[in-house]
Amino acid sequence: MNKLLIFIGFLSIISRGNAQVDSVLVCDVKFHNTKFDNPHAGSGFLLEHKGEVYGITAKHVLFFAKTDSMKTISFGNHLKAWEFVSKTSSNKKVLAGKLINENPQEKLEMPPKGDWLIFEIKGEIPDDIVIYQLREESLQIGESVCFLGYPYKKEKHVNVQGTFIGLTKDNNLRLKVPKGTYNGCSGGPVLDSQGKLVGIVSMGYFNTAENKMVFEPASLNYFKKEINNDKHE
């Protein structure tokens, strides 16, 4: 498998010679019934863990990438293809394989139980796509972080810097970030200052009553649990 391992800090797309390196992708989802197709269901990225590369996005992206009959975290036989696609070059794409955390017994609802979709990868990975690794140490209050993603109907990514301010009661991250509309960024990576993955873009909204941005990315806990369970099956 041809893969590029780069730790890029706060850069979201960098130049390498005449090529561009993509550090965030979009989810292009196709169903056998084409009326449900969505070329930008959310953002996504690649993650290497213990020698395996996974395609990652947010579980709630399924609300924008499903048929009318899909009510659980399962595609049944409806899905034709899920691809993680570059916005800088249309021929750069990564085909998802098995959905590792597929669960026909888990209802598709908000908030989801661990906002991760974790795919195996099929085939080769094109050059110049970043593959992240997990940060092992816990974040400390006040650390600088950033998140990457593609808002809907935008051809350019956002690269938003923020500060870690604590954990939610469900042990997800709480970040202080600028006010903004980030719809479409769900499933993008959240990185520390060394480019290590600390979470994924999940819940975010502007609280008008308190006049502040609420931004609570999913932590790494669910991913680690699911991958450990999968390896023991």
mmCIF file of the C-alpha atoms, coordinates in Angstrom:
data_MODEL
# 
_entry.id   MODEL 
# 
loop_
_atom_site.group_PDB 
_atom_site.id 
_atom_site.type_symbol 
_atom_site.label_atom_id 
_atom_site.label_alt_id 
_atom_site.label_comp_id 
_atom_site.label_asym_id 
_atom_site.label_entity_id 
_atom_site.label_seq_id 
_atom_site.pdbx_PDB_ins_code 
_atom_site.Cartn_x 
_atom_site.Cartn_y 
_atom_site.Cartn_z 
_atom_site.occupancy 
_atom_site.B_iso_or_equiv 
_atom_site.pdbx_formal_charge 
_atom_site.auth_seq_id 
_atom_site.auth_comp_id 
_atom_site.auth_asym_id 
_atom_site.auth_atom_id 
_atom_site.pdbx_PDB_model_num 
ATOM 1   C CA . MET A 1 1   ? 0.000   0.000   0.000  1.00 0.00 ? 1   MET A CA 1 
ATOM 2   C CA . ASN A 1 2   ? 1.434   3.318   -1.095 1.00 0.00 ? 2   ASN A CA 1 
ATOM 3   C CA . LYS A 1 3   ? 0.877   5.787   1.703  1.00 0.00 ? 3   LYS A CA 1 
ATOM 4   C CA . LEU A 1 4   ? 2.164   9.125   2.857  1.00 0.00 ? 4   LEU A CA 1 
ATOM 5   C CA . LEU A 1 5   ? 2.819   9.605   6.549  1.00 0.00 ? 5   LEU A CA 1 
ATOM 6   C CA . ILE A 1 6   ? 3.059   13.299  7.362  1.00 0.00 ? 6   ILE A CA 1 
ATOM 7   C CA . PHE A 1 7   ? 2.603   15.221  10.593 1.00 0.00 ? 7   PHE A CA 1 
ATOM 8   C CA . ILE A 1 8   ? 1.673   18.711  9.565  1.00 0.00 ? 8   ILE A CA 1 
ATOM 9   C CA . GLY A 1 9   ? 0.647   20.699  12.637 1.00 0.00 ? 9   GLY A CA 1 
ATOM 10  C CA . PHE A 1 10  ? -1.731  23.441  11.652 1.00 0.00 ? 10  PHE A CA 1 
ATOM 11  C CA . LEU A 1 11  ? -1.417  23.076  7.866  1.00 0.00 ? 11  LEU A CA 1 
ATOM 12  C CA . SER A 1 12  ? -4.389  21.562  6.087  1.00 0.00 ? 12  SER A CA 1 
ATOM 13  C CA . ILE A 1 13  ? -3.092  21.433  2.513  1.00 0.00 ? 13  ILE A CA 1 
ATOM 14  C CA . ILE A 1 14  ? 0.587   21.886  1.816  1.00 0.00 ? 14  ILE A CA 1 
ATOM 15  C CA . SER A 1 15  ? 2.650   21.909  -1.327 1.00 0.00 ? 15  SER A CA 1 
ATOM 16  C CA . ARG A 1 16  ? 5.178   19.228  -2.105 1.00 0.00 ? 16  ARG A CA 1 
ATOM 17  C CA . GLY A 1 17  ? 6.966   20.017  -5.332 1.00 0.00 ? 17  GLY A CA 1 
ATOM 18  C CA . ASN A 1 18  ? 4.235   20.545  -7.908 1.00 0.00 ? 18  ASN A CA 1 
ATOM 19  C CA . ALA A 1 19  ? 1.782   18.344  -6.008 1.00 0.00 ? 19  ALA A CA 1 
ATOM 20  C CA . GLN A 1 20  ? -0.605  19.277  -3.251 1.00 0.00 ? 20  GLN A CA 1 
ATOM 21  C CA . VAL A 1 21  ? -0.938  17.198  -0.137 1.00 0.00 ? 21  VAL A CA 1 
ATOM 22  C CA . ASP A 1 22  ? -4.485  16.671  1.085  1.00 0.00 ? 22  ASP A CA 1 
ATOM 23  C CA . SER A 1 23  ? -4.940  16.452  4.835  1.00 0.00 ? 23  SER A CA 1 
ATOM 24  C CA . VAL A 1 24  ? -8.739  16.468  4.808  1.00 0.00 ? 24  VAL A CA 1 
ATOM 25  C CA . LEU A 1 25  ? -11.095 14.806  2.332  1.00 0.00 ? 25  LEU A CA 1 
ATOM 26  C CA . VAL A 1 26  ? -14.822 14.711  1.612  1.00 0.00 ? 26  VAL A CA 1 
ATOM 27  C CA . CYS A 1 27  ? -17.161 11.718  1.768  1.00 0.00 ? 27  CYS A CA 1 
ATOM 28  C CA . ASP A 1 28  ? -18.659 10.885  -1.638 1.00 0.00 ? 28  ASP A CA 1 
ATOM 29  C CA . VAL A 1 29  ? -21.427 8.351   -1.043 1.00 0.00 ? 29  VAL A CA 1 
ATOM 30  C CA . LYS A 1 30  ? -23.220 6.390   -3.747 1.00 0.00 ? 30  LYS A CA 1 
ATOM 31  C CA . PHE A 1 31  ? -26.204 4.074   -3.336 1.00 0.00 ? 31  PHE A CA 1 
ATOM 32  C CA . HIS A 1 32  ? -27.745 1.535   -5.683 1.00 0.00 ? 32  HIS A CA 1 
ATOM 33  C CA . ASN A 1 33  ? -30.715 3.910   -5.757 1.00 0.00 ? 33  ASN A CA 1 
ATOM 34  C CA . THR A 1 34  ? -28.979 6.999   -7.096 1.00 0.00 ? 34  THR A CA 1 
ATOM 35  C CA . LYS A 1 35  ? -31.530 9.469   -5.713 1.00 0.00 ? 35  LYS A CA 1 
ATOM 36  C CA . PHE A 1 36  ? -29.833 9.061   -2.320 1.00 0.00 ? 36  PHE A CA 1 
ATOM 37  C CA . ASP A 1 37  ? -26.305 9.799   -3.609 1.00 0.00 ? 37  ASP A CA 1 
ATOM 38  C CA . ASN A 1 38  ? -24.409 12.588  -1.835 1.00 0.00 ? 38  ASN A CA 1 
ATOM 39  C CA . PRO A 1 39  ? -21.038 13.796  -3.189 1.00 0.00 ? 39  PRO A CA 1 
ATOM 40  C CA . HIS A 1 40  ? -20.321 15.711  0.047  1.00 0.00 ? 40  HIS A CA 1 
ATOM 41  C CA . ALA A 1 41  ? -21.991 13.972  2.969  1.00 0.00 ? 41  ALA A CA 1 
ATOM 42  C CA . GLY A 1 42  ? -19.282 15.236  5.332  1.00 0.00 ? 42  GLY A CA 1 
ATOM 43  C CA . SER A 1 43  ? -15.537 15.528  5.732  1.00 0.00 ? 43  SER A CA 1 
ATOM 44  C CA . GLY A 1 44  ? -13.147 12.675  6.482  1.00 0.00 ? 44  GLY A CA 1 
ATOM 45  C CA . PHE A 1 45  ? -9.531  11.603  6.749  1.00 0.00 ? 45  PHE A CA 1 
ATOM 46  C CA . LEU A 1 46  ? -7.173  8.639   6.921  1.00 0.00 ? 46  LEU A CA 1 
ATOM 47  C CA . LEU A 1 47  ? -5.749  7.240   10.146 1.00 0.00 ? 47  LEU A CA 1 
ATOM 48  C CA . GLU A 1 48  ? -3.033  4.667   10.722 1.00 0.00 ? 48  GLU A CA 1 
ATOM 49  C CA . HIS A 1 49  ? -3.184  2.629   13.914 1.00 0.00 ? 49  HIS A CA 1 
ATOM 50  C CA . LYS A 1 50  ? -1.061  -0.431  14.698 1.00 0.00 ? 50  LYS A CA 1 
ATOM 51  C CA . GLY A 1 51  ? -0.105  -0.964  11.074 1.00 0.00 ? 51  GLY A CA 1 
ATOM 52  C CA . GLU A 1 52  ? -3.619  -0.622  9.595  1.00 0.00 ? 52  GLU A CA 1 
ATOM 53  C CA . VAL A 1 53  ? -5.040  2.377   7.734  1.00 0.00 ? 53  VAL A CA 1 
ATOM 54  C CA . TYR A 1 54  ? -8.666  3.362   8.284  1.00 0.00 ? 54  TYR A CA 1 
ATOM 55  C CA . GLY A 1 55  ? -11.066 5.817   6.657  1.00 0.00 ? 55  GLY A CA 1 
ATOM 56  C CA . ILE A 1 56  ? -12.695 7.989   9.300  1.00 0.00 ? 56  ILE A CA 1 
ATOM 57  C CA . THR A 1 57  ? -15.690 10.297  9.438  1.00 0.00 ? 57  THR A CA 1 
ATOM 58  C CA . ALA A 1 58  ? -18.416 11.158  11.943 1.00 0.00 ? 58  ALA A CA 1 
ATOM 59  C CA . LYS A 1 59  ? -21.229 8.704   12.608 1.00 0.00 ? 59  LYS A CA 1 
ATOM 60  C CA . HIS A 1 60  ? -23.873 11.423  12.345 1.00 0.00 ? 60  HIS A CA 1 
ATOM 61  C CA . VAL A 1 61  ? -22.792 11.960  8.721  1.00 0.00 ? 61  VAL A CA 1 
ATOM 62  C CA . LEU A 1 62  ? -25.107 9.008   8.067  1.00 0.00 ? 62  LEU A CA 1 
ATOM 63  C CA . PHE A 1 63  ? -28.037 11.398  8.432  1.00 0.00 ? 63  PHE A CA 1 
ATOM 64  C CA . PHE A 1 64  ? -26.859 12.858  5.114  1.00 0.00 ? 64  PHE A CA 1 
ATOM 65  C CA . ALA A 1 65  ? -25.750 9.558   3.578  1.00 0.00 ? 65  ALA A CA 1 
ATOM 66  C CA . LYS A 1 66  ? -28.602 7.087   3.895  1.00 0.00 ? 66  LYS A CA 1 
ATOM 67  C CA . THR A 1 67  ? -31.718 5.795   2.208  1.00 0.00 ? 67  THR A CA 1 
ATOM 68  C CA . ASP A 1 68  ? -35.179 6.388   3.631  1.00 0.00 ? 68  ASP A CA 1 
ATOM 69  C CA . SER A 1 69  ? -35.279 2.851   5.026  1.00 0.00 ? 69  SER A CA 1 
ATOM 70  C CA . MET A 1 70  ? -31.950 3.060   6.904  1.00 0.00 ? 70  MET A CA 1 
ATOM 71  C CA . LYS A 1 71  ? -32.747 3.468   10.604 1.00 0.00 ? 71  LYS A CA 1 
ATOM 72  C CA . THR A 1 72  ? -29.636 1.962   12.210 1.00 0.00 ? 72  THR A CA 1 
ATOM 73  C CA . ILE A 1 73  ? -25.844 2.048   11.868 1.00 0.00 ? 73  ILE A CA 1 
ATOM 74  C CA . SER A 1 74  ? -25.998 -0.341  8.951  1.00 0.00 ? 74  SER A CA 1 
ATOM 75  C CA . PHE A 1 75  ? -26.159 0.023   5.176  1.00 0.00 ? 75  PHE A CA 1 
ATOM 76  C CA . GLY A 1 76  ? -27.794 -3.352  4.602  1.00 0.00 ? 76  GLY A CA 1 
ATOM 77  C CA . ASN A 1 77  ? -27.442 -3.913  0.866  1.00 0.00 ? 77  ASN A CA 1 
ATOM 78  C CA . HIS A 1 78  ? -28.152 -0.289  -0.087 1.00 0.00 ? 78  HIS A CA 1 
ATOM 79  C CA . LEU A 1 79  ? -24.629 1.106   -0.347 1.00 0.00 ? 79  LEU A CA 1 
ATOM 80  C CA . LYS A 1 80  ? -22.833 1.001   -3.698 1.00 0.00 ? 80  LYS A CA 1 
ATOM 81  C CA . ALA A 1 81  ? -19.626 2.835   -2.738 1.00 0.00 ? 81  ALA A CA 1 
ATOM 82  C CA . TRP A 1 82  ? -18.224 5.129   -0.075 1.00 0.00 ? 82  TRP A CA 1 
ATOM 83  C CA . GLU A 1 83  ? -15.174 7.096   -1.162 1.00 0.00 ? 83  GLU A CA 1 
ATOM 84  C CA . PHE A 1 84  ? -12.925 9.601   0.594  1.00 0.00 ? 84  PHE A CA 1 
ATOM 85  C CA . VAL A 1 85  ? -12.212 12.125  -2.146 1.00 0.00 ? 85  VAL A CA 1 
ATOM 86  C CA . SER A 1 86  ? -9.732  14.956  -2.639 1.00 0.00 ? 86  SER A CA 1 
ATOM 87  C CA . LYS A 1 87  ? -11.113 18.383  -3.481 1.00 0.00 ? 87  LYS A CA 1 
ATOM 88  C CA . THR A 1 88  ? -7.793  19.443  -4.984 1.00 0.00 ? 88  THR A CA 1 
ATOM 89  C CA . SER A 1 89  ? -7.701  16.671  -7.576 1.00 0.00 ? 89  SER A CA 1 
ATOM 90  C CA . SER A 1 90  ? -10.809 14.752  -8.645 1.00 0.00 ? 90  SER A CA 1 
ATOM 91  C CA . ASN A 1 91  ? -8.853  11.603  -9.489 1.00 0.00 ? 91  ASN A CA 1 
ATOM 92  C CA . LYS A 1 92  ? -7.450  11.317  -5.959 1.00 0.00 ? 92  LYS A CA 1 
ATOM 93  C CA . LYS A 1 93  ? -9.819  9.112   -3.999 1.00 0.00 ? 93  LYS A CA 1 
ATOM 94  C CA . VAL A 1 94  ? -9.746  6.290   -1.476 1.00 0.00 ? 94  VAL A CA 1 
ATOM 95  C CA . LEU A 1 95  ? -12.345 3.523   -1.574 1.00 0.00 ? 95  LEU A CA 1 
ATOM 96  C CA . ALA A 1 96  ? -13.800 2.454   1.760  1.00 0.00 ? 96  ALA A CA 1 
ATOM 97  C CA . GLY A 1 97  ? -14.268 -1.231  2.505  1.00 0.00 ? 97  GLY A CA 1 
ATOM 98  C CA . LYS A 1 98  ? -16.017 -2.842  5.466  1.00 0.00 ? 98  LYS A CA 1 
ATOM 99  C CA . LEU A 1 99  ? -17.664 -0.548  8.010  1.00 0.00 ? 99  LEU A CA 1 
ATOM 100 C CA . ILE A 1 100 ? -15.966 -1.832  11.140 1.00 0.00 ? 100 ILE A CA 1 
ATOM 101 C CA . ASN A 1 101 ? -18.479 -0.434  13.621 1.00 0.00 ? 101 ASN A CA 1 
ATOM 102 C CA . GLU A 1 102 ? -21.577 -1.369  11.636 1.00 0.00 ? 102 GLU A CA 1 
ATOM 103 C CA . ASN A 1 103 ? -24.348 -2.339  14.059 1.00 0.00 ? 103 ASN A CA 1 
ATOM 104 C CA . PRO A 1 104 ? -27.902 -3.146  12.846 1.00 0.00 ? 104 PRO A CA 1 
ATOM 105 C CA . GLN A 1 105 ? -29.042 -3.025  16.494 1.00 0.00 ? 105 GLN A CA 1 
ATOM 106 C CA . GLU A 1 106 ? -27.856 0.551   17.094 1.00 0.00 ? 106 GLU A CA 1 
ATOM 107 C CA . LYS A 1 107 ? -30.384 3.214   16.190 1.00 0.00 ? 107 LYS A CA 1 
ATOM 108 C CA . LEU A 1 108 ? -29.301 6.139   14.060 1.00 0.00 ? 108 LEU A CA 1 
ATOM 109 C CA . GLU A 1 109 ? -30.000 8.978   16.456 1.00 0.00 ? 109 GLU A CA 1 
ATOM 110 C CA . MET A 1 110 ? -28.552 12.159  17.919 1.00 0.00 ? 110 MET A CA 1 
ATOM 111 C CA . PRO A 1 111 ? -26.360 12.331  19.773 1.00 0.00 ? 111 PRO A CA 1 
ATOM 112 C CA . PRO A 1 112 ? -24.813 9.080   18.539 1.00 0.00 ? 112 PRO A CA 1 
ATOM 113 C CA . LYS A 1 113 ? -23.021 6.686   20.856 1.00 0.00 ? 113 LYS A CA 1 
ATOM 114 C CA . GLY A 1 114 ? -19.471 7.600   19.949 1.00 0.00 ? 114 GLY A CA 1 
ATOM 115 C CA . ASP A 1 115 ? -19.530 9.819   16.875 1.00 0.00 ? 115 ASP A CA 1 
ATOM 116 C CA . TRP A 1 116 ? -17.158 7.776   14.705 1.00 0.00 ? 116 TRP A CA 1 
ATOM 117 C CA . LEU A 1 117 ? -17.586 5.814   11.472 1.00 0.00 ? 117 LEU A CA 1 
ATOM 118 C CA . ILE A 1 118 ? -14.585 3.558   10.978 1.00 0.00 ? 118 ILE A CA 1 
ATOM 119 C CA . PHE A 1 119 ? -13.991 1.981   7.578  1.00 0.00 ? 119 PHE A CA 1 
ATOM 120 C CA . GLU A 1 120 ? -11.417 -0.459  6.327  1.00 0.00 ? 120 GLU A CA 1 
ATOM 121 C CA . ILE A 1 121 ? -9.647  0.707   3.161  1.00 0.00 ? 121 ILE A CA 1 
ATOM 122 C CA . LYS A 1 122 ? -9.738  -1.156  -0.163 1.00 0.00 ? 122 LYS A CA 1 
ATOM 123 C CA . GLY A 1 123 ? -6.954  -0.893  -2.718 1.00 0.00 ? 123 GLY A CA 1 
ATOM 124 C CA . GLU A 1 124 ? -4.139  1.593   -3.026 1.00 0.00 ? 124 GLU A CA 1 
ATOM 125 C CA . ILE A 1 125 ? -3.944  4.988   -1.352 1.00 0.00 ? 125 ILE A CA 1 
ATOM 126 C CA . PRO A 1 126 ? -2.885  7.747   -3.782 1.00 0.00 ? 126 PRO A CA 1 
ATOM 127 C CA . ASP A 1 127 ? 0.260   9.728   -3.148 1.00 0.00 ? 127 ASP A CA 1 
ATOM 128 C CA . ASP A 1 128 ? -0.015  13.029  -1.322 1.00 0.00 ? 128 ASP A CA 1 
ATOM 129 C CA . ILE A 1 129 ? -2.842  12.172  1.075  1.00 0.00 ? 129 ILE A CA 1 
ATOM 130 C CA . VAL A 1 130 ? -1.945  12.615  4.734  1.00 0.00 ? 130 VAL A CA 1 
ATOM 131 C CA . ILE A 1 131 ? -2.357  9.635   7.044  1.00 0.00 ? 131 ILE A CA 1 
ATOM 132 C CA . TYR A 1 132 ? -2.604  10.617  10.696 1.00 0.00 ? 132 TYR A CA 1 
ATOM 133 C CA . GLN A 1 133 ? -1.552  8.888   13.880 1.00 0.00 ? 133 GLN A CA 1 
ATOM 134 C CA . LEU A 1 134 ? -3.126  9.091   17.318 1.00 0.00 ? 134 LEU A CA 1 
ATOM 135 C CA . ARG A 1 135 ? -1.752  11.219  20.098 1.00 0.00 ? 135 ARG A CA 1 
ATOM 136 C CA . GLU A 1 136 ? -1.079  8.964   23.077 1.00 0.00 ? 136 GLU A CA 1 
ATOM 137 C CA . GLU A 1 137 ? -0.853  11.596  25.820 1.00 0.00 ? 137 GLU A CA 1 
ATOM 138 C CA . SER A 1 138 ? -3.902  13.381  27.234 1.00 0.00 ? 138 SER A CA 1 
ATOM 139 C CA . LEU A 1 139 ? -4.485  16.971  26.195 1.00 0.00 ? 139 LEU A CA 1 
ATOM 140 C CA . GLN A 1 140 ? -3.758  19.594  28.824 1.00 0.00 ? 140 GLN A CA 1 
ATOM 141 C CA . ILE A 1 141 ? -6.056  22.529  29.536 1.00 0.00 ? 141 ILE A CA 1 
ATOM 142 C CA . GLY A 1 142 ? -5.008  25.518  27.455 1.00 0.00 ? 142 GLY A CA 1 
ATOM 143 C CA . GLU A 1 143 ? -3.265  23.549  24.692 1.00 0.00 ? 143 GLU A CA 1 
ATOM 144 C CA . SER A 1 144 ? -3.587  24.833  21.154 1.00 0.00 ? 144 SER A CA 1 
ATOM 145 C CA . VAL A 1 145 ? -5.448  22.613  18.702 1.00 0.00 ? 145 VAL A CA 1 
ATOM 146 C CA . CYS A 1 146 ? -6.995  22.991  15.278 1.00 0.00 ? 146 CYS A CA 1 
ATOM 147 C CA . PHE A 1 147 ? -9.648  21.302  13.203 1.00 0.00 ? 147 PHE A CA 1 
ATOM 148 C CA . LEU A 1 148 ? -9.878  20.810  9.443  1.00 0.00 ? 148 LEU A CA 1 
ATOM 149 C CA . GLY A 1 149 ? -12.864 20.330  7.180  1.00 0.00 ? 149 GLY A CA 1 
ATOM 150 C CA . TYR A 1 150 ? -14.761 21.342  4.080  1.00 0.00 ? 150 TYR A CA 1 
ATOM 151 C CA . PRO A 1 151 ? -17.929 23.376  4.658  1.00 0.00 ? 151 PRO A CA 1 
ATOM 152 C CA . TYR A 1 152 ? -20.754 22.517  2.271  1.00 0.00 ? 152 TYR A CA 1 
ATOM 153 C CA . LYS A 1 153 ? -20.604 24.195  -1.149 1.00 0.00 ? 153 LYS A CA 1 
ATOM 154 C CA . LYS A 1 154 ? -17.044 25.375  -0.524 1.00 0.00 ? 154 LYS A CA 1 
ATOM 155 C CA . GLU A 1 155 ? -14.049 24.421  -2.615 1.00 0.00 ? 155 GLU A CA 1 
ATOM 156 C CA . LYS A 1 156 ? -11.577 25.500  0.055  1.00 0.00 ? 156 LYS A CA 1 
ATOM 157 C CA . HIS A 1 157 ? -11.062 23.854  3.405  1.00 0.00 ? 157 HIS A CA 1 
ATOM 158 C CA . VAL A 1 158 ? -11.183 25.608  6.738  1.00 0.00 ? 158 VAL A CA 1 
ATOM 159 C CA . ASN A 1 159 ? -8.317  25.372  9.194  1.00 0.00 ? 159 ASN A CA 1 
ATOM 160 C CA . VAL A 1 160 ? -9.667  26.656  12.484 1.00 0.00 ? 160 VAL A CA 1 
ATOM 161 C CA . GLN A 1 161 ? -7.421  27.174  15.481 1.00 0.00 ? 161 GLN A CA 1 
ATOM 162 C CA . GLY A 1 162 ? -8.734  26.829  18.985 1.00 0.00 ? 162 GLY A CA 1 
ATOM 163 C CA . THR A 1 163 ? -7.939  25.946  22.581 1.00 0.00 ? 163 THR A CA 1 
ATOM 164 C CA . PHE A 1 164 ? -8.689  22.846  24.620 1.00 0.00 ? 164 PHE A CA 1 
ATOM 165 C CA . ILE A 1 165 ? -10.767 23.888  27.653 1.00 0.00 ? 165 ILE A CA 1 
ATOM 166 C CA . GLY A 1 166 ? -11.784 20.542  29.154 1.00 0.00 ? 166 GLY A CA 1 
ATOM 167 C CA . LEU A 1 167 ? -13.948 17.449  28.727 1.00 0.00 ? 167 LEU A CA 1 
ATOM 168 C CA . THR A 1 168 ? -17.696 16.924  28.548 1.00 0.00 ? 168 THR A CA 1 
ATOM 169 C CA . LYS A 1 169 ? -19.499 14.525  30.880 1.00 0.00 ? 169 LYS A CA 1 
ATOM 170 C CA . ASP A 1 170 ? -19.164 11.926  28.100 1.00 0.00 ? 170 ASP A CA 1 
ATOM 171 C CA . ASN A 1 171 ? -15.398 12.515  27.907 1.00 0.00 ? 171 ASN A CA 1 
ATOM 172 C CA . ASN A 1 172 ? -15.512 14.308  24.589 1.00 0.00 ? 172 ASN A CA 1 
ATOM 173 C CA . LEU A 1 173 ? -13.418 17.399  23.997 1.00 0.00 ? 173 LEU A CA 1 
ATOM 174 C CA . ARG A 1 174 ? -14.514 20.938  24.722 1.00 0.00 ? 174 ARG A CA 1 
ATOM 175 C CA . LEU A 1 175 ? -12.824 23.517  22.509 1.00 0.00 ? 175 LEU A CA 1 
ATOM 176 C CA . LYS A 1 176 ? -12.864 27.282  22.407 1.00 0.00 ? 176 LYS A CA 1 
ATOM 177 C CA . VAL A 1 177 ? -13.046 28.206  18.706 1.00 0.00 ? 177 VAL A CA 1 
ATOM 178 C CA . PRO A 1 178 ? -14.152 31.293  16.750 1.00 0.00 ? 178 PRO A CA 1 
ATOM 179 C CA . LYS A 1 179 ? -17.815 31.728  15.880 1.00 0.00 ? 179 LYS A CA 1 
ATOM 180 C CA . GLY A 1 180 ? -18.519 30.250  12.476 1.00 0.00 ? 180 GLY A CA 1 
ATOM 181 C CA . THR A 1 181 ? -20.706 28.057  10.303 1.00 0.00 ? 181 THR A CA 1 
ATOM 182 C CA . TYR A 1 182 ? -18.926 24.753  9.946  1.00 0.00 ? 182 TYR A CA 1 
ATOM 183 C CA . ASN A 1 183 ? -21.649 22.546  8.447  1.00 0.00 ? 183 ASN A CA 1 
ATOM 184 C CA . GLY A 1 184 ? -19.978 19.963  6.228  1.00 0.00 ? 184 GLY A CA 1 
ATOM 185 C CA . CYS A 1 185 ? -16.850 19.782  8.386  1.00 0.00 ? 185 CYS A CA 1 
ATOM 186 C CA . SER A 1 186 ? -18.259 16.929  10.470 1.00 0.00 ? 186 SER A CA 1 
ATOM 187 C CA . GLY A 1 187 ? -15.832 14.023  10.418 1.00 0.00 ? 187 GLY A CA 1 
ATOM 188 C CA . GLY A 1 188 ? -12.749 16.168  9.885  1.00 0.00 ? 188 GLY A CA 1 
ATOM 189 C CA . PRO A 1 189 ? -9.646  15.702  12.048 1.00 0.00 ? 189 PRO A CA 1 
ATOM 190 C CA . VAL A 1 190 ? -8.892  17.615  15.240 1.00 0.00 ? 190 VAL A CA 1 
ATOM 191 C CA . LEU A 1 191 ? -5.127  17.940  15.731 1.00 0.00 ? 191 LEU A CA 1 
ATOM 192 C CA . ASP A 1 192 ? -2.662  19.022  18.350 1.00 0.00 ? 192 ASP A CA 1 
ATOM 193 C CA . SER A 1 193 ? 0.216   21.397  17.569 1.00 0.00 ? 193 SER A CA 1 
ATOM 194 C CA . GLN A 1 194 ? 2.357   18.485  16.341 1.00 0.00 ? 194 GLN A CA 1 
ATOM 195 C CA . GLY A 1 195 ? -0.269  17.223  13.884 1.00 0.00 ? 195 GLY A CA 1 
ATOM 196 C CA . LYS A 1 196 ? -1.282  14.228  16.001 1.00 0.00 ? 196 LYS A CA 1 
ATOM 197 C CA . LEU A 1 197 ? -4.965  13.283  16.031 1.00 0.00 ? 197 LEU A CA 1 
ATOM 198 C CA . VAL A 1 198 ? -6.841  14.103  19.248 1.00 0.00 ? 198 VAL A CA 1 
ATOM 199 C CA . GLY A 1 199 ? -10.460 13.878  18.042 1.00 0.00 ? 199 GLY A CA 1 
ATOM 200 C CA . ILE A 1 200 ? -12.889 14.344  15.162 1.00 0.00 ? 200 ILE A CA 1 
ATOM 201 C CA . VAL A 1 201 ? -15.282 17.170  14.349 1.00 0.00 ? 201 VAL A CA 1 
ATOM 202 C CA . SER A 1 202 ? -18.625 16.258  15.862 1.00 0.00 ? 202 SER A CA 1 
ATOM 203 C CA . MET A 1 203 ? -21.058 18.558  17.673 1.00 0.00 ? 203 MET A CA 1 
ATOM 204 C CA . GLY A 1 204 ? -20.811 22.299  17.207 1.00 0.00 ? 204 GLY A CA 1 
ATOM 205 C CA . TYR A 1 205 ? -23.247 25.201  17.282 1.00 0.00 ? 205 TYR A CA 1 
ATOM 206 C CA . PHE A 1 206 ? -23.582 28.827  18.346 1.00 0.00 ? 206 PHE A CA 1 
ATOM 207 C CA . ASN A 1 207 ? -25.423 29.261  21.659 1.00 0.00 ? 207 ASN A CA 1 
ATOM 208 C CA . THR A 1 208 ? -27.308 32.525  21.183 1.00 0.00 ? 208 THR A CA 1 
ATOM 209 C CA . ALA A 1 209 ? -28.490 32.628  24.796 1.00 0.00 ? 209 ALA A CA 1 
ATOM 210 C CA . GLU A 1 210 ? -24.914 32.582  26.091 1.00 0.00 ? 210 GLU A CA 1 
ATOM 211 C CA . ASN A 1 211 ? -23.441 34.300  23.001 1.00 0.00 ? 211 ASN A CA 1 
ATOM 212 C CA . LYS A 1 212 ? -20.716 31.711  22.571 1.00 0.00 ? 212 LYS A CA 1 
ATOM 213 C CA . MET A 1 213 ? -19.647 28.929  20.256 1.00 0.00 ? 213 MET A CA 1 
ATOM 214 C CA . VAL A 1 214 ? -20.115 25.406  21.622 1.00 0.00 ? 214 VAL A CA 1 
ATOM 215 C CA . PHE A 1 215 ? -17.676 22.995  19.988 1.00 0.00 ? 215 PHE A CA 1 
ATOM 216 C CA . GLU A 1 216 ? -17.390 19.443  21.318 1.00 0.00 ? 216 GLU A CA 1 
ATOM 217 C CA . PRO A 1 217 ? -15.414 17.053  19.089 1.00 0.00 ? 217 PRO A CA 1 
ATOM 218 C CA . ALA A 1 218 ? -15.619 13.325  19.688 1.00 0.00 ? 218 ALA A CA 1 
ATOM 219 C CA . SER A 1 219 ? -12.579 12.076  21.600 1.00 0.00 ? 219 SER A CA 1 
ATOM 220 C CA . LEU A 1 220 ? -10.406 9.070   20.746 1.00 0.00 ? 220 LEU A CA 1 
ATOM 221 C CA . ASN A 1 221 ? -12.031 6.802   23.348 1.00 0.00 ? 221 ASN A CA 1 
ATOM 222 C CA . TYR A 1 222 ? -14.672 5.247   21.098 1.00 0.00 ? 222 TYR A CA 1 
ATOM 223 C CA . PHE A 1 223 ? -12.212 4.531   18.290 1.00 0.00 ? 223 PHE A CA 1 
ATOM 224 C CA . LYS A 1 224 ? -9.796  2.738   20.621 1.00 0.00 ? 224 LYS A CA 1 
ATOM 225 C CA . LYS A 1 225 ? -12.596 0.645   22.114 1.00 0.00 ? 225 LYS A CA 1 
ATOM 226 C CA . GLU A 1 226 ? -14.043 -0.366  18.745 1.00 0.00 ? 226 GLU A CA 1 
ATOM 227 C CA . ILE A 1 227 ? -10.674 -1.226  17.214 1.00 0.00 ? 227 ILE A CA 1 
ATOM 228 C CA . ASN A 1 228 ? -9.699  -3.324  20.229 1.00 0.00 ? 228 ASN A CA 1 
ATOM 229 C CA . ASN A 1 229 ? -13.033 -5.171  20.049 1.00 0.00 ? 229 ASN A CA 1 
ATOM 230 C CA . ASP A 1 230 ? -12.651 -5.745  16.315 1.00 0.00 ? 230 ASP A CA 1 
ATOM 231 C CA . LYS A 1 231 ? -9.185  -7.239  16.732 1.00 0.00 ? 231 LYS A CA 1 
ATOM 232 C CA . HIS A 1 232 ? -10.508 -9.763  19.226 1.00 0.00 ? 232 HIS A CA 1 
ATOM 233 C CA . GLU A 1 233 ? -13.407 -10.973 17.107 1.00 0.00 ? 233 GLU A CA 1 
# 
